[in-house]
Amino acid sequence: MIRQTALGPFTWDEPCWTSEPIPVPLFGGAKVQIQMFGERDDAEVLQPDEVEALQRFLALPQEHGLEVVPHLWRYYLDMWEMVGPPDIPEILDPSTIWSHVTPRSACVEHDEEDAPYVVVWAECDWEIEHGLQLSLREGQRWVRVSPYSGHLTDGRAYDPESLDDWIADPLERLPVRSRDELIR
């Protein structure tokens, strides 16, 4: 079963609607599949706010990824300190961190205020088991870089929710936090 959307055709692939692989400029043109969880008989695969969030995400230039290099690097260092070689490859230069990430798929989820978040699942060389989750509020503002957990933000994942207080200020950027700072 196929449904046409503003982003092209989506095919029902239990338990979700899946797009063809779409090149993402943010990831240097790497292709990801958009997955929308719903019902097989959904007339609309994507709601208007989801289309807008995905279009903003798909329009982000690769340079927008530089903003989260410190977060990726912190995640890598946390894993290096916990596990180390030989299970974790040695990465010497933070500027190369994106070359160790392979984006696979993305979806749109909503928070309790109904704001759309584009959530990207990726593989990363330093955490093969839990991978990488990237959350962008409304498809453009980085709000979480973490192992995959399904949580949209750190406050929702770790509690206290005050970890998300910075989000209220549109000029603030995602703070870089170590694993120890998140798990108190």
Secondary structure, 3 states (H helix, E strand, C coil): CEEEECCEEEEEECCEEEECCEECHHHCCCEEEEEEECCCCCCCCCCHHHHHHHHHHHHCCHHHHHHHHHHHHHHHHHHHHHCCCCCCCCCCCHHHHHHHEEEEEEEEEECCCCCEEEEEEEEECCCCCCCEEEEEECCCEEEEEECCCCCCCHHHHHCCHHHHHHHHCCCCCCCCCCHHHHCC
